[in-house]
Amino acid sequence: MIVSQWDLLSHHIMQKRKKKQFLFCWNGFTKTLKRMSGFPGLSFLGPKSKNAVVAGGLTAFVFGVYFYTMKAVGGTDELQMAIDKFEDQKHVETDPKGSGNDVERFVPLSPSSDLGTYHLSPGTEAEMEIMPRENENALSAPSPMELGPGPYGKQRTSSLEAPIMLLTGHPSAVYTMKFNPSGTLIASGSHDREIFLWRVHGDCKNFMVLKGHKNAILDLHWTSDGSMIVSASPDKTVRAWDVETGKQVKKMAEHSSFVNSCCPTRRGLPLIISGSDDGTAKLWDLRQRGAIQTFPDKYQITAVSFSDAADKIFTGGVDNDVKVWDLRKGEATMTLEGHQDTITGMSLSPDGSYLLTNGMDNKLCVWDMRPYAPQNRCVKVFEGHQHNFEKNLLKCSWSPDGTKVTAGSADRMVHIWDTTTRRILYKLPGHKGSVNECVFHPTEPIIGSCSSDKDIYLGEI
C-alpha cells in the first residue's frame, strides 16, 4: 500500500474542514451561473465571450475553494507544518549494497499523530520481502534479534532465521525428512536418489549430499546418537550412512523387492527393522553382516516401527492391519484392526505408550500399546487430511511432548491436531504438491514439511 503526501494532506484537510463553508461556496457558485445564464445581455454575446464569462466564473470558484481551504487548515504556515511532520515520519536508510541509492520505507504513524491513523482495509494483506544481503543466498533472513516482534507485535517463538524458511535444491519430489536428535540438522530423501543434509539455523544451507542409492529414498531415520542415518529405497536395499564423513558404512540387501520403510531402535543395541513389498520385515544389527531375523507376512509391508523397549516390532501394510511381533518368539502376537485401507506410516509416541498410524482411508489412529490395555486398543481417530490417486506413503509423527500429532496430506496442507481434543490446531498452506511428511523439531516449536513440489518448509508455530 503506497501513501503519498497528497493522500495524507487531503485526509488532514477533510478532518478539519467545515462542511457549511464548502457548501456555501458551491451553492454560491451555482447561483451565480444561474443568474448569468438568465441575464438578458448574455444572450447577445458571441460564443467566445460567453466562454470567457464562464471561465471567469470557474476561476472565481477555484479561488473561493482555496480561500476556504486555507481558512479550514489555518493558513499556509500550518500546511507547511503538516508537510514537515509527514517528512519526519519517513525513515531513510542507505542502500545495503553501497550503490549510493537511498531506499525509503514508510513508517506507520502513531495513533497520536495529528495526521490521523491509517488501517489496512478488510481483506488486504501486508507483505514483506526479505532481500538477500551481499555474499548471502536467497534463504538468508534477519536473525530473531534483528526481527524482534513480528507483524502485529507477535513475538518470535523459535531461533529460526525467519518465521518461515524455504529449503530448495532437490530436483525431484521429496518423500521424507527428519530432524537429528539435537535439532541442529535435517536429512531429506528424494526421488532424485540422494539424501540432502541441511542446517536448521542460519540460512539453512545444504552442506552435504549422500549418494549411493539406485532408486528413490522412501524413508530415512537418524540413529539415537545422531551419528548415522538409515535409509530405505525401492532399489531393494537399506543403507547406513556416517554423517561426519558422508560415506556409506553399511548396505543391507537381502530384500527381494522394494523396501518401503525402516526404523532404528531408540536405545540399546544398534538394531534396524525394515519392511518390504516382498512381504517380510527384516531385523538388522549394524555390527553384523546380513539380517539376523525375518518376520514373514502374507502381504506387502509399507510401515514399520520398534516398541520403546525394542522387544517388539510393529508392522502395517496393504491388508489394513497393524501387527505386533515378539522378537523372542519371532511371530505375530497381536493384530490390530481399524483401518479400512493401506497403512502408509507409523510413529511411536515419545513415552512409548501409544502408536500413531496413517492410512489411505484418510484416518489417523492412535493405538494403546501398553500391557493389559482394553481389547479395543484404538483409542482416538483424527480426520481432516487426505490421500489421493498418487498413493504416496504419507508419514505421521508426534510432537516431543506428545500433545500434538501431524501427518502428510495430499491436499497440500500441513495438518496439526491436538491429541486431547482431537481438533485441528493448524492447517498450514504453502506447498504446491502432496505433503509427504511433517515432523516436529525435538526442542523448539518448529514444524518441518516436505512435498512432491520438491520443497521443504520450516515454520515456527
Buried (B, 14 or more C-beta within 10 A) or exposed (E): EEBEEEEBBEBBBEEEBEEEBBEEBEEEBEEEBEEBEEEEEEEEEEEEEBEEBEEEEEEEBEEBBEEBBBEBBEEEEEBEBBBEBBEEBEEEEEEEEEEEEEEEEEEEBEEEBEBEEBEEEEEEEEEEEEEEEEEEEEBBBEBBEEBEEBEEEEEBBBBBBBBEBBBBBBEEBBBBBBBBBEBEBBBBBBBBBBBBBBBBBBBBBBEBEBEBBEBBBBBBBBBBEBBBBBBBBBBBBBBBBBBEEBEBEBEBEBBEEBBBBBBBBBEEEBBBBBBBBBBBBBBBBBEEEEBEBEBEBEBBBBBBBBBBEBEBBBBBBBBBBBBBBBBEEEEBEBEBEBBEBBBBBBBBBBEBBBBBBBBBBBBBBBBBBEEEEEEEBBEBEBEBBBBEEEEBBBBBBBBBEEEBBBBBBBBBBBBBBBBEEBEBBBEBEBBEBBBBBBBBBBBBBBBBBBBBBBBBBBBBB
